[in-house]
Amino acid sequence: MKNIILLTAFLLCLSLQAQEKAKSIFDIARSGTVAEVQDLMKQNPNIISQTNENGFSPLILSCYRGNTPVAEFLITHVKDINYVSGEGTALTASVFKGDKNITQKLLLNKADPNIANASGVTPLMYAVQAQNKEMVELLLKNKADKKLSDKQGKTVFEYALFSKNQDIINLLKN
């Protein structure tokens, strides 16, 4: 009887360890590899379109966490590059993080620069707040609408005035 209890406890520990090692698509999006994403996709091709309990997609998480290889893979494989969480899209995440390369790749793959988050804040507004002139230029070049306003009625230009960054203010005047 004692041996059965020990064997059961041992098997339970092994089972728990195996479960801990199995990463979710969201864990992989944050810090995993493309190979891990591909392995999960073999079991369930739609796994990259799932959202977590906070409404984030794997693409959004990989952009927020700066997991560039996974983000690049997901950009070309997800069904909806413009999926919107409460915090915005993957483009919002890449702009928020100041990642110009991922932002460019998203825009090249038809990411919409005018989709706002739940507060009405667009990627352009984040770029202006961060005083990231290069990002502002990139978004404007890709048809970001500088006339949009957030849910409080604050326009992109007002964000720029608040930042007191004359280069960005001048970009938005034209």
C-alpha positions, -999 to +999 in steps of 0.1 A: +000+000+000+028+024+009+045+017-025+012+025-043+010+058-025+046+067-033+042+057-069+010+078-072+027+108-056+056+104-080+034+102-110+014+132-099+046+152-095+057+142-130+023+152-144+025+186-127+060+192-140+049+184-175+020+208-173+043+235-160+066+230-190+038+232-215+037+269-225+006+286-237+005+306-269+005+337-248+037+326-229+053+319-262+042+352-277+058+370-248+092+352-247+091+321-268+103+311-303+088+309-337+094+271-336+073+269-305+045+288-322+047+265-352+045+234-330+013+247-313-001+256-348+004+219-359-020+209-332-044+239-337-038+262-366-062+288-351-044+290-318-027+323-330-061+339-332-071+332-297-072+359-270-064+356-233-085+366-203-074+402-208-084+403-244-049+403-258-039+383-289-005+366-293+004+393-318-003+421-295+016+405-267+046+398-288+047+434-299+043+447-263+071+424-251+094+431-280+095+394-291+105+405-327+109+370-343+075+358-331+058+392-339+072+390-375+059+355-379+025+363-365+022+394-387+021+373-418+000+344-403-028+359-382-062+363-397-069+397-383-038+420-380-062+448-368-077+429-339-085+454-312-081+447-274-091+473-249-055+486-251-056+488-289-041+468-317-007+453-324+002+485-341-006+504-310+017+481-290+046+485-314+042+523-314+038+524-276+071+504-273+088+526-299+096+497-322+100+512-356+109+479-374+078+461-362+056+492-368+069+493-404+062+455-409+027+459-395+019+489-418+033+470-448+009+442-440-021+465-438-023+474-402-047+503-398-030+533-381-064+549-372-078+522-349-080+536-314-080+518-281-109+519-256-100+554-246-100+566-282-062+569-282-046+561-316-011+550-324-003+585-337-014+600-303+010+576-286+038+585-309+032+622-303+030+616-265+063+598-266+078+626-287+090+600-312+093+622-344+104+592-366+073+573-355+050+603-361+065+607-396+061+570-403+025+569-392+016+601-412+033+587-443+010+556-438-022+577-436-026+581-399-054+606-395-042+637-375-077+650-372-089+622-349-096+629-312-097+607-282-128+601-260-121+632-240-121+653-273-083+659-273-069+659-308-035+648-320-025+684-324-034+691-288-012+662-277+016+678-297+010+712-281+011+697-246+044+680-255+059+713-266+080+695-292+082+720-320+094+695-346+063+673-340+040+704-338+054+715-372+048+680-387+012+681-377+006+717-390+011+707-426 
